[in-house]
Every structure is written in structure tokens, then in C-alpha cells.
């Protein structure tokens, strides 16, 4: 997977790659990221962030929404969100949204 990883910044428009999806597992009552032969169980905070990573919003937009929702310092939220998203990107669970060429 090397070479497909992204460098996450506030300008990134992060999205799950085509081969992965965020889904609520009714049996276990937890959110999971499903990918071929891999399952990741993100915590509640990660799920909230991932639900905002739709490929249209930038990471900065996500940070702004979370900072407003939780009335928390933007810098602290940005640091945590970027670190979490970078970790997921490094593991192949996140990519950069591509511009539509049509």
C-alpha cells in the first residue's frame, strides 16, 4: 500500500477509499470500518470524525464543526483530528478525495 498513503493536512479532503466502508454492526452494536480481509473498530470520537469525512469537506471544515460543537480550542481539535486521520491513512483506511473529471 505504500505510495497510496496521503499526507493529511487541514486542506485535505479525506474520505474512505473505495474498498472500505464505515458501517454499524448490528450484532456487536459497534461501528466498524470494513475492508477486504480487515476490520477496524474505531472509537466513538473516530466514528464522529469519519462520518464528517465525506470527500467534500476539508479537514479544516471538520475541525471547525467539532470545535464549535464541543466549544473546545480549535488548535487542540486540529492536532488530534489530523493525527487520527494520518494514522488511518497510514494504515490504508483513508485517502484523498479526487476531483471529478466529467
C-alpha atoms as an extended CHARMM CRD file, in Angstrom:
* protein
*
       102  EXT
         1         1  UNK       CA              0.0000000000        0.0000000000        0.0000000000  PROA      1               0.0000000000
         2         2  UNK       CA              2.9710000000        2.3020000000        0.0790000000  PROA      2               0.0000000000
         3         3  UNK       CA              2.6340000000        5.1350000000       -2.3870000000  PROA      3               0.0000000000
         4         4  UNK       CA             -1.1360000000        5.3660000000       -1.9310000000  PROA      4               0.0000000000
         5         5  UNK       CA             -0.9450000000        6.9530000000        1.5040000000  PROA      5               0.0000000000
         6         6  UNK       CA             -1.7380000000       10.6190000000        1.8560000000  PROA      6               0.0000000000
         7         7  UNK       CA             -0.2020000000       13.3570000000        3.9400000000  PROA      7               0.0000000000
         8         8  UNK       CA             -3.1470000000       14.6860000000        5.9470000000  PROA      8               0.0000000000
         9         9  UNK       CA             -3.3810000000       18.4440000000        6.4050000000  PROA      9               0.0000000000
        10        10  UNK       CA             -6.1900000000       20.9050000000        7.0280000000  PROA      10              0.0000000000
        11        11  UNK       CA             -6.5210000000       21.2990000000        3.2540000000  PROA      11              0.0000000000
        12        12  UNK       CA             -7.0710000000       17.5530000000        2.7260000000  PROA      12              0.0000000000
        13        13  UNK       CA            -10.4920000000       16.3010000000        1.7230000000  PROA      13              0.0000000000
        14        14  UNK       CA            -10.2920000000       12.9230000000        3.3930000000  PROA      14              0.0000000000
        15        15  UNK       CA            -12.5830000000       10.0430000000        2.5150000000  PROA      15              0.0000000000
        16        16  UNK       CA            -12.6300000000        6.2980000000        2.9990000000  PROA      16              0.0000000000
        17        17  UNK       CA            -11.1470000000        4.5620000000       -0.0510000000  PROA      17              0.0000000000
        18        18  UNK       CA            -13.4040000000        2.7010000000       -2.4460000000  PROA      18              0.0000000000
        19        19  UNK       CA            -12.5290000000       -0.6590000000       -0.8640000000  PROA      19              0.0000000000
        20        20  UNK       CA            -13.5270000000        0.3950000000        2.6860000000  PROA      20              0.0000000000
        21        21  UNK       CA            -16.7650000000        1.4570000000        4.2900000000  PROA      21              0.0000000000
        22        22  UNK       CA            -17.9740000000        2.6350000000        7.6810000000  PROA      22              0.0000000000
        23        23  UNK       CA            -20.8810000000        0.5050000000        8.8630000000  PROA      23              0.0000000000
        24        24  UNK       CA            -22.7780000000       -0.0650000000       12.0870000000  PROA      24              0.0000000000
        25        25  UNK       CA            -22.5200000000       -3.7420000000       13.0770000000  PROA      25              0.0000000000
        26        26  UNK       CA            -25.9470000000       -4.5570000000       14.4970000000  PROA      26              0.0000000000
        27        27  UNK       CA            -24.7650000000       -7.8360000000       16.0100000000  PROA      27              0.0000000000
        28        28  UNK       CA            -21.9480000000       -6.3010000000       18.0490000000  PROA      28              0.0000000000
        29        29  UNK       CA            -23.6030000000       -2.8560000000       18.3900000000  PROA      29              0.0000000000
        30        30  UNK       CA            -20.4160000000       -1.0640000000       17.2920000000  PROA      30              0.0000000000
        31        31  UNK       CA            -19.2620000000        0.9100000000       14.2720000000  PROA      31              0.0000000000
        32        32  UNK       CA            -16.6630000000       -0.8170000000       12.1040000000  PROA      32              0.0000000000
        33        33  UNK       CA            -14.5990000000        0.0130000000        9.0620000000  PROA      33              0.0000000000
        34        34  UNK       CA            -14.8130000000       -2.9180000000        6.6840000000  PROA      34              0.0000000000
        35        35  UNK       CA            -12.0960000000       -3.5240000000        4.1190000000  PROA      35              0.0000000000
        36        36  UNK       CA            -11.0540000000       -6.6820000000        2.2900000000  PROA      36              0.0000000000
        37        37  UNK       CA             -9.8910000000       -9.1500000000        4.9380000000  PROA      37              0.0000000000
        38        38  UNK       CA             -9.6670000000       -6.3560000000        7.5240000000  PROA      38              0.0000000000
        39        39  UNK       CA            -11.9830000000       -4.9020000000       10.1330000000  PROA      39              0.0000000000
        40        40  UNK       CA            -11.2140000000       -1.8950000000       12.2870000000  PROA      40              0.0000000000
        41        41  UNK       CA            -13.3350000000       -0.8810000000       15.2840000000  PROA      41              0.0000000000
        42        42  UNK       CA            -12.9070000000        2.8840000000       15.7070000000  PROA      42              0.0000000000
        43        43  UNK       CA            -13.8390000000        4.5860000000       18.9740000000  PROA      43              0.0000000000
        44        44  UNK       CA            -16.8160000000        6.9590000000       19.2350000000  PROA      44              0.0000000000
        45        45  UNK       CA            -14.7350000000       10.0590000000       18.5140000000  PROA      45              0.0000000000
        46        46  UNK       CA            -13.1830000000        8.4950000000       15.4230000000  PROA      46              0.0000000000
        47        47  UNK       CA            -16.6340000000        7.4840000000       14.1550000000  PROA      47              0.0000000000
        48        48  UNK       CA            -17.8750000000       11.0550000000       14.5390000000  PROA      48              0.0000000000
        49        49  UNK       CA            -14.8690000000       12.3950000000       12.6260000000  PROA      49              0.0000000000
        50        50  UNK       CA            -15.1390000000        9.7390000000        9.9080000000  PROA      50              0.0000000000
        51        51  UNK       CA            -18.8230000000       10.4720000000        9.3870000000  PROA      51              0.0000000000
        52        52  UNK       CA            -17.8000000000       14.0660000000        8.5770000000  PROA      52              0.0000000000
        53        53  UNK       CA            -15.0620000000       12.9490000000        6.1510000000  PROA      53              0.0000000000
        54        54  UNK       CA            -17.2320000000       12.7890000000        3.0610000000  PROA      54              0.0000000000
        55        55  UNK       CA            -14.7230000000       13.9550000000        0.4530000000  PROA      55              0.0000000000
        56        56  UNK       CA            -16.4730000000       17.3090000000        0.1310000000  PROA      56              0.0000000000
        57        57  UNK       CA            -15.4390000000       18.8260000000        3.4520000000  PROA      57              0.0000000000
        58        58  UNK       CA            -11.8250000000       19.6820000000        4.1010000000  PROA      58              0.0000000000
        59        59  UNK       CA            -10.1740000000       18.5930000000        7.3250000000  PROA      59              0.0000000000
        60        60  UNK       CA            -10.2970000000       22.2710000000        8.3350000000  PROA      60              0.0000000000
        61        61  UNK       CA            -14.0940000000       22.1960000000        7.8860000000  PROA      61              0.0000000000
        62        62  UNK       CA            -14.3310000000       19.0700000000       10.0490000000  PROA      62              0.0000000000
        63        63  UNK       CA            -12.1720000000       20.6870000000       12.7430000000  PROA      63              0.0000000000
        64        64  UNK       CA            -14.3110000000       23.8450000000       12.6810000000  PROA      64              0.0000000000
        65        65  UNK       CA            -17.5160000000       21.8140000000       13.0950000000  PROA      65              0.0000000000
        66        66  UNK       CA            -16.1130000000       19.8220000000       16.0050000000  PROA      66              0.0000000000
        67        67  UNK       CA            -14.6130000000       22.8770000000       17.7190000000  PROA      67              0.0000000000
        68        68  UNK       CA            -17.9930000000       24.6380000000       17.5430000000  PROA      68              0.0000000000
        69        69  UNK       CA            -19.9390000000       21.5670000000       18.6750000000  PROA      69              0.0000000000
        70        70  UNK       CA            -17.7360000000       20.9100000000       21.6950000000  PROA      70              0.0000000000
        71        71  UNK       CA            -16.7270000000       24.5290000000       22.4250000000  PROA      71              0.0000000000
        72        72  UNK       CA            -13.1310000000       23.3250000000       22.5040000000  PROA      72              0.0000000000
        73        73  UNK       CA             -9.9190000000       25.0670000000       21.4200000000  PROA      73              0.0000000000
        74        74  UNK       CA             -9.6180000000       24.7220000000       17.6390000000  PROA      74              0.0000000000
        75        75  UNK       CA             -5.8600000000       24.0830000000       17.7910000000  PROA      75              0.0000000000
        76        76  UNK       CA             -6.2910000000       21.1040000000       20.1280000000  PROA      76              0.0000000000
        77        77  UNK       CA             -9.0550000000       19.6180000000       17.9720000000  PROA      77              0.0000000000
        78        78  UNK       CA             -6.9840000000       20.1460000000       14.7970000000  PROA      78              0.0000000000
        79        79  UNK       CA             -3.9410000000       18.4140000000       16.2860000000  PROA      79              0.0000000000
        80        80  UNK       CA             -5.9720000000       15.4040000000       17.4240000000  PROA      80              0.0000000000
        81        81  UNK       CA             -8.0410000000       15.0880000000       14.2340000000  PROA      81              0.0000000000
        82        82  UNK       CA             -5.0360000000       15.3400000000       11.9090000000  PROA      82              0.0000000000
        83        83  UNK       CA             -3.0910000000       12.7770000000       13.9770000000  PROA      83              0.0000000000
        84        84  UNK       CA             -6.0220000000       10.3440000000       13.9630000000  PROA      84              0.0000000000
        85        85  UNK       CA             -6.6800000000       10.7480000000       10.2410000000  PROA      85              0.0000000000
        86        86  UNK       CA             -2.9850000000       10.3930000000        9.4280000000  PROA      86              0.0000000000
        87        87  UNK       CA             -2.8690000000        7.1490000000       11.4030000000  PROA      87              0.0000000000
        88        88  UNK       CA             -5.8470000000        5.8130000000        9.4360000000  PROA      88              0.0000000000
        89        89  UNK       CA             -4.2940000000        6.9670000000        6.1540000000  PROA      89              0.0000000000
        90        90  UNK       CA             -1.0080000000        5.2390000000        7.0230000000  PROA      90              0.0000000000
        91        91  UNK       CA             -2.9610000000        2.0060000000        7.5940000000  PROA      91              0.0000000000
        92        92  UNK       CA             -4.7450000000        2.3350000000        4.2370000000  PROA      92              0.0000000000
        93        93  UNK       CA             -8.1660000000        3.2160000000        5.6800000000  PROA      93              0.0000000000
        94        94  UNK       CA             -8.2550000000        6.7920000000        4.3630000000  PROA      94              0.0000000000
        95        95  UNK       CA             -7.4520000000        8.5420000000        1.1100000000  PROA      95              0.0000000000
        96        96  UNK       CA             -7.7740000000       11.9590000000       -0.5390000000  PROA      96              0.0000000000
        97        97  UNK       CA            -10.9630000000       12.7270000000       -2.4490000000  PROA      97              0.0000000000
        98        98  UNK       CA            -10.3530000000       13.1100000000       -6.1600000000  PROA      98              0.0000000000
        99        99  UNK       CA            -11.8440000000       15.8590000000       -8.2720000000  PROA      99              0.0000000000
       100       100  UNK       CA            -14.4940000000       14.7000000000      -10.7020000000  PROA      100             0.0000000000
       101       101  UNK       CA            -13.1930000000       14.9480000000      -14.2530000000  PROA      101             0.0000000000
       102       102  UNK       CA            -16.5510000000       14.7310000000      -16.0420000000  PROA      102             0.0000000000
